[in-house]
Amino acid sequence: MQNLQAANRIKNLPPVYRHWVETEVPYIISTVEQKNFLSLTTDAERDSFIENFWRIRNPDLGAEINTYKEEHYRRLSYANENFGDRRYEDGWRTDRGRMYIVLGAPKQRAQYHDVGNVRPMEIWFYESQTQALPPYFYLLFFKPSASEDYRLYSPRNDGPVRLCSTGESRNDNVQALGIIRKSLGAEVAKTTITLLPNEHADIDSFEPSMESDSLLATISDLPDNPTIQAALDANRLREHVTTSILTGEEPPELSYAVFRDDTGGQTVSYLLKSLAPIQKLFGPGPGKTVQYDLTLRSTVLTLGGKLVYDQEDHLAGTLTEEQATIAKQRRFGAESRLPLTPGKYNLVATLTNNLNQTATRQHAPITVPEPKSGNIGISPLLSYAAPAAVPDPGGTLPFCI
C-alpha cells in the first residue's frame, strides 16, 4: 500500500521533479528522504530539498563545485550511453547501469561474450569505497537469452546452470560448474560460487555463498544502510551556516543563556523560536482533537567538530479545536537545557515535526564561562508581583516557558 501511495504521488509531481526522483536519483535517495520529498507541497520546498540533498553529499562543503553531484551525473550519462538502448536513454534501468551508477566504474572488467557452451558474461571487480561493503568483491552479469539484457547474477538464486547455454548440464549445478571451469578457467568458476575473492569455494562441488547474496542485498539497500546514513548525519553536523531543511518556513531564532546552580554546576538553557506562526505544526488527532508531535534534538560539538553531547526531547500532546485555533496564531517555541562544562561549543538544534516528517535546523556558537571566584553578590531589593498561574489540569500546554 505504501509503495502504491508513493507511486501515485510521484505520478502527480510536476515533470521536472518527477524526473528527478524517478530517473536521476532513485538509486541514491533513502526511503525516508523520498517520503519527505513526496510530502512537500510547493516547488519552493522541493527546490530547497534538492539543494540540501546534494549539499550534504558534497565531500567539501565549502567548495563551489560539488564533486559528488558531478560524478553522479557523469555515471548516469555513461550508463545511458553504454547500457540499454541509447535512443531511449534507459541504460540507468539496466542491472549494469544501476551498478555503475551506485558503485562507479569497476577497477577491472572482464568480458566473455563468445565462449562455447557459456552464455555471454561480464565480471566486474571492485575495491570498495565505503565501509558498508567488503574491501574487495566481484559482480557477475549474464545474458539469459539473446533477446534479453545482461542481468545481475546471484550464486544462490541463479547458480552455474543459468550460465550454461548447453543442455548437457540438465539443471545440474555441479556439471554446469565443470563446463564453466573447462571453458573459462578455475577463477571464473569460483566466481560463480562466491563473489568474494577471499572466501573459500570448492569448485569441484557447488555450495553457493550466502555472503555473496548478503553483499548483493547490501548494495541494493545502500541508501538506507546505517553506515551511509551515519556519514550523511556527520555531513549535516559539519554545516557551519544556518539552514532550513524541508519546511520551507523562515528559519527559527536560537537564543541561549547560562545559569549556575548553588552547587556550582552550569546549565545552558536555549530557546528555538519561530519568527511567525507555523500552520503545519498541527495535524488531526483522535476524535475531534488536534495533535502535535515534535522531536527536539540538541547536539553539542567542539569548535573542531567533535561530538560532546547529544540529547533528544519529545514534545507531543493533543488540543481541542478551540485551543488549536488560538495556538496556530501564535509563534512557536521549544526549549531545552544542557549540562555543559566551561568552554566554547557549537550547538545544533534540530526540530522535527513527526506528523509530516519535516524538520528545521539552527546552528549557534555558545560560550559557557568559567565561574568567577569570590562570594556571590546580592542585588538590591526589587518590587515583585507573582504572575497569574495558567491552570493546565489536562497537561495540554506544550511548553514551560
C-alpha distance (Angstrom), angle and dihedral (degrees) to the residues before:
residue distance angle dihedral
M1 . . .
Q2 3.84 . .
N3 3.83 91.2 .
L4 3.81 89.6 50.4
Q5 3.80 91.4 50.1
A6 3.82 90.6 48.6
A7 3.81 90.8 49.2
N8 3.81 90.9 51.4
R9 3.80 91.7 49.3
I10 3.80 91.4 49.3
K11 3.80 90.1 49.2
N12 3.82 90.7 53.9
L13 3.81 95.1 50.1
P14 3.81 120.5 108.4
P15 3.86 108.0 -93.3
V16 3.82 96.7 -105.5
Y17 3.80 93.3 53.2
R18 3.80 93.2 40.6
H19 3.81 89.3 54.1
W20 3.81 90.9 48.7
V21 3.80 96.9 52.8
E22 3.81 96.9 33.9
T23 3.82 103.0 39.2
E24 3.80 110.6 13.8
V25 3.82 105.4 43.9
P26 3.84 109.7 13.0
Y27 3.83 92.4 119.1
I28 3.81 97.9 47.1
I29 3.81 104.7 37.1
S30 3.81 115.7 94.2
T31 3.79 123.7 -127.8
V32 3.80 91.6 -110.5
E33 3.80 92.6 47.9
Q34 3.79 92.0 50.6
K35 3.80 90.7 48.8
N36 3.81 90.6 49.9
F37 3.81 92.4 47.3
L38 3.80 92.8 50.7
S39 3.81 90.9 50.4
L40 3.81 92.4 61.0
T41 3.78 116.9 105.0
T42 3.82 106.2 -166.3
D43 3.79 135.2 54.4
A44 3.81 89.7 -126.2
E45 3.81 90.1 58.9
R46 3.81 91.0 47.3
D47 3.81 92.2 49.7
S48 3.80 90.1 49.8
F49 3.81 90.6 49.2
I50 3.82 93.2 50.5
E51 3.80 92.0 47.6
N52 3.80 90.9 51.8
F53 3.83 91.5 43.3
W54 3.79 91.2 62.1
R55 3.81 95.4 36.4
I56 3.82 95.6 60.0
R57 3.82 89.5 49.8
N58 3.79 93.8 52.6
P59 3.83 108.5 109.5
D60 3.82 88.9 -149.9
L61 3.80 108.9 42.1
G62 3.80 92.3 -170.6
A63 3.82 96.8 51.1
E64 3.80 121.4 105.0
I65 3.81 91.4 -140.2
N66 3.80 117.5 60.8
T67 3.81 101.6 -143.4
Y68 3.81 92.6 -170.2
K69 3.79 92.0 55.5
E70 3.82 92.4 44.4
E71 3.82 91.5 51.0
H72 3.80 92.6 46.7
Y73 3.79 93.5 54.9
R74 3.81 90.8 44.0
R75 3.82 88.9 55.6
L76 3.80 91.4 46.3
S77 3.80 90.9 51.9
Y78 3.80 92.1 47.1
A79 3.81 91.7 50.1
N80 3.81 91.7 52.1
E81 3.81 91.7 46.9
N82 3.80 98.3 46.6
F83 3.81 106.8 28.1
G84 3.78 131.9 48.2
D85 3.81 120.5 2.7
R86 3.82 116.1 -31.0
R87 3.79 91.2 -153.4
Y88 3.79 90.9 65.3
E89 3.83 98.7 30.0
D90 3.78 88.8 -132.3
G91 3.81 98.3 139.3
W92 3.78 88.8 111.4
R93 3.82 88.6 66.5
T94 3.82 94.5 58.3
D95 3.80 124.2 90.3
R96 3.79 92.4 -116.2
G97 3.79 91.3 47.3
R98 3.79 92.1 48.8
M99 3.81 92.9 50.9
Y100 3.80 91.7 45.8
I101 3.81 91.4 51.9
V102 3.81 93.4 47.0
L103 3.81 99.8 40.0
G104 3.80 105.2 20.4
A105 3.78 126.4 -135.5
P106 3.81 114.8 -17.1
K107 3.78 118.1 -116.2
Q108 3.80 88.9 -126.9
R109 3.80 131.2 14.9
A110 3.81 122.1 -167.0
Q111 3.80 119.0 -170.2
Y112 3.80 125.2 -159.9
H113 3.78 104.6 -179.6
D114 3.81 103.5 146.3
V115 3.78 109.5 36.3
G116 3.79 120.8 136.2
N117 3.82 116.8 -111.8
V118 3.84 91.3 5.0
R119 3.78 126.8 93.1
P120 3.82 118.2 -121.9
M121 3.82 107.5 -77.1
E122 3.80 141.2 179.0
I123 3.79 127.0 -162.4
W124 3.80 118.5 -160.6
F125 3.79 120.7 -164.3
Y126 3.81 120.2 -153.0
E127 3.77 138.1 -169.2
S128 3.78 103.4 -154.2
Q129 3.82 120.2 -118.7
T130 3.80 94.0 -165.1
Q131 3.79 135.9 55.5
A132 3.79 88.5 -131.3
L133 3.83 88.5 77.6
P134 3.82 134.2 48.7
P135 3.84 115.1 -88.4
Y136 3.82 92.1 -112.1
F137 3.79 131.7 17.8
Y138 3.80 145.0 149.7
L139 3.78 132.2 -127.9
L140 3.80 118.7 -156.2
F141 3.81 123.8 -158.9
F142 3.81 126.8 -173.2
K143 3.82 139.4 177.4
P144 3.82 109.9 -119.4
S145 3.82 89.1 -161.3
A146 3.79 139.8 -5.9
S147 3.81 92.2 -97.3
E148 3.82 96.2 48.3
D149 3.78 130.2 80.8
Y150 3.78 123.8 -117.6
R151 3.78 113.2 -77.3
L152 3.79 131.8 -162.6
Y153 3.79 113.6 -95.8
S154 3.81 124.4 -131.3
P155 3.84 117.7 -164.6
R156 3.79 91.4 -148.6
N157 3.82 101.7 38.3
D158 3.82 97.9 37.2
G159 3.80 110.7 21.4
P160 3.83 127.8 -173.9
V161 3.83 92.7 -65.7
R162 3.83 89.0 71.8
L163 3.80 89.0 57.4
C164 3.80 96.9 53.6
S165 3.79 121.1 87.1
T166 3.79 94.8 -167.9
G167 3.78 124.0 86.5
E168 3.78 91.3 -137.3
S169 3.79 93.4 94.5
R170 3.83 92.3 60.1
N171 3.80 92.2 -161.2
D172 3.81 89.5 -51.9
N173 3.83 107.6 138.1
V174 3.81 92.9 -165.9
Q175 3.80 92.0 53.5
A176 3.82 90.9 44.1
L177 3.79 89.3 50.7
G178 3.80 89.0 54.6
I179 3.82 91.3 51.6
I180 3.82 91.2 51.6
R181 3.81 91.4 46.4
K182 3.81 91.6 51.3
S183 3.82 93.4 46.2
L184 3.82 101.8 39.0
G185 3.79 107.7 13.9
A186 3.79 138.5 -106.5
E187 3.83 96.1 -68.7
V188 3.80 93.5 58.1
A189 3.81 90.3 43.6
K190 3.80 89.6 54.3
T191 3.82 90.5 51.2
T192 3.80 89.5 59.9
I193 3.82 87.7 60.4
T194 3.80 100.1 40.4
L195 3.80 133.9 11.3
L196 3.82 91.1 -156.8
P197 3.83 113.6 88.8
N198 3.80 94.1 -153.1
E199 3.80 95.8 49.1
H200 3.79 116.8 101.1
A201 3.80 116.1 -116.3
D202 3.80 130.1 177.8
I203 3.80 106.5 -140.6
D204 3.81 91.4 -168.9
S205 3.79 89.5 67.6
F206 3.80 134.2 26.3
E207 3.78 119.5 -115.1
P208 3.81 107.3 152.4
S209 3.78 117.6 -138.1
M210 3.79 116.2 -109.6
E211 3.81 88.5 -166.0
S212 3.80 89.0 61.5
D213 3.79 92.8 57.1
S214 3.79 89.2 45.7
L215 3.82 87.2 54.7
L216 3.82 91.6 51.5
A217 3.81 91.2 48.5
T218 3.81 90.8 50.4
I219 3.80 91.7 51.4
S220 3.80 90.6 48.7
D221 3.82 91.5 52.0
L222 3.81 96.7 36.8
P223 3.84 96.2 124.4
D224 3.83 89.7 58.6
N225 3.81 95.0 41.1
P226 3.86 111.8 126.5
T227 3.82 91.3 -130.8
I228 3.80 91.9 54.4
Q229 3.80 92.0 44.4
A230 3.83 91.4 49.9
A231 3.82 89.7 53.1
L232 3.81 91.3 50.8
D233 3.81 90.7 48.0
A234 3.80 88.8 52.5
N235 3.81 89.5 51.4
R236 3.77 90.7 51.5
L237 3.78 90.1 54.0
R238 3.80 90.9 50.3
E239 3.76 91.7 64.1
H240 3.79 109.4 110.9
V241 3.77 97.6 -168.2
T242 3.76 131.9 73.9
T243 3.78 111.0 -99.0
S244 3.76 135.0 -177.3
I245 3.79 110.8 -143.2
L246 3.79 123.6 -156.3
T247 3.76 98.0 -34.0
G248 3.77 98.9 88.3
E249 3.81 86.8 -149.8
E250 3.80 127.8 124.4
P251 3.84 107.6 -80.4
P252 3.81 112.0 -101.4
E253 3.78 125.5 -112.5
L254 3.80 118.6 -108.4
S255 3.81 119.9 -155.8
Y256 3.79 130.8 165.4
A257 3.79 144.0 -175.1
V258 3.82 132.3 -163.6
F259 3.81 120.2 -132.6
R260 3.78 130.1 -171.5
D261 3.79 122.1 -151.9
D262 3.81 128.3 -147.5
T263 3.82 91.6 -91.6
G264 3.79 93.6 56.1
G265 3.80 96.3 -104.6
Q266 3.79 116.5 138.6
T267 3.79 127.9 -143.5
V268 3.78 130.2 -168.7
S269 3.79 112.1 -143.7
Y270 3.79 115.8 -168.6
L271 3.78 136.4 -177.8
L272 3.81 125.3 -150.5
K273 3.80 104.3 -159.8
S274 3.80 130.3 -179.8
L275 3.78 118.4 -130.2
A276 3.80 91.9 -139.7
P277 3.83 137.1 14.6
I278 3.81 114.1 -73.7
Q279 3.79 111.8 -140.4
K280 3.82 94.1 -172.3
L281 3.79 92.3 61.1
F282 3.79 93.9 90.7
G283 3.78 134.2 57.3
P284 3.80 138.7 179.4
G285 3.79 114.7 -70.3
P286 3.79 133.7 -168.7
G287 3.79 114.4 -50.9
K288 3.78 111.6 -15.8
T289 3.77 95.0 -27.6
V290 3.80 130.5 113.6
Q291 3.79 120.9 -135.0
Y292 3.78 140.0 -162.1
D293 3.80 124.6 -159.3
L294 3.80 118.1 -176.8
T295 3.78 138.3 163.1
L296 3.80 119.8 -153.8
R297 3.79 112.3 -161.5
S298 3.80 117.8 -167.1
T299 3.80 116.0 -163.5
V300 3.81 120.7 -178.0
L301 3.81 119.9 -163.2
T302 3.77 134.5 179.9
L303 3.80 115.8 -113.4
G304 3.81 85.7 -99.6
G305 3.82 92.1 57.5
K306 3.82 99.9 -103.8
L307 3.80 115.3 143.9
V308 3.81 113.2 -110.4
Y309 3.79 106.0 165.7
D310 3.79 137.6 -0.4
Q311 3.81 126.5 -169.6
E312 3.80 136.8 169.1
D313 3.81 126.6 -157.1
H314 3.80 121.1 -169.1
L315 3.80 115.8 -145.9
A316 3.79 113.8 -171.4
G317 3.78 140.0 142.5
T318 3.78 147.0 127.0
L319 3.80 130.7 -101.0
T320 3.75 134.7 -167.9
E321 3.79 116.3 -110.9
E322 3.80 89.2 -105.5
Q323 3.81 92.3 52.7
A324 3.80 91.1 46.2
T325 3.81 91.8 51.8
I326 3.81 89.6 56.5
A327 3.81 93.9 42.1
K328 3.82 92.8 52.4
Q329 3.79 89.4 60.9
R330 3.79 93.8 54.5
R331 3.76 132.6 78.3
F332 3.76 115.3 -102.8
G333 3.79 125.7 -123.6
A334 3.80 135.4 178.1
E335 3.78 125.1 -171.2
S336 3.77 136.4 -164.7
R337 3.81 139.0 175.1
L338 3.80 126.5 -135.9
P339 3.84 127.1 -167.2
L340 3.81 105.6 -137.8
T341 3.77 135.9 165.6
P342 3.83 120.1 -130.2
G343 3.80 113.2 -69.4
K344 3.78 145.5 87.1
Y345 3.79 119.7 -72.9
N346 3.78 145.0 166.9
L347 3.81 113.7 -121.8
V348 3.81 119.3 -154.7
A349 3.81 114.1 -168.4
T350 3.81 115.4 -170.3
L351 3.78 119.0 -173.5
T352 3.82 115.1 -166.5
N353 3.79 124.2 -167.2
N354 3.80 101.5 -145.9
L355 3.79 92.1 -166.3
N356 3.81 94.2 68.6
Q357 3.82 101.3 10.8
T358 3.79 95.3 -118.1
A359 3.76 125.4 135.7
T360 3.76 144.7 -173.3
R361 3.78 127.5 -153.8
Q362 3.80 132.7 -159.1
H363 3.80 129.0 -171.6
A364 3.81 127.0 -158.1
P365 3.81 136.4 167.7
I366 3.80 111.3 -125.4
T367 3.79 132.5 -168.9
V368 3.80 124.3 -154.6
P369 3.83 104.9 -163.0
E370 3.76 126.4 -140.8
P371 3.84 110.9 -100.9
K372 3.78 110.9 -101.0
S373 3.77 116.6 -119.3
G374 3.80 121.3 -120.5
N375 3.74 134.7 55.3
I376 3.76 124.8 -41.2
G377 3.79 111.1 -101.6
I378 3.80 124.4 -132.9
S379 3.78 119.2 -135.3
P380 3.82 123.0 -136.3
L381 3.80 117.1 -88.0
L382 3.79 114.5 -80.0
S383 3.77 128.8 -161.3
Y384 3.79 109.7 -114.2
A385 3.78 137.0 -178.6
A386 3.79 122.1 -168.0
P387 3.83 113.1 -118.4
A388 3.78 119.1 -119.0
A389 3.78 111.0 -93.2
V390 3.80 120.2 -122.7
P391 3.82 110.8 -135.4
D392 3.79 113.0 -131.4
P393 3.84 108.0 171.4
G394 3.80 92.8 157.2
G395 3.80 94.7 51.4
T396 3.80 92.6 -124.1
L397 3.80 99.1 136.1
P398 3.81 105.6 100.0
F399 3.80 101.1 -154.7
C400 3.77 138.2 44.2
I401 3.80 94.3 -150.9
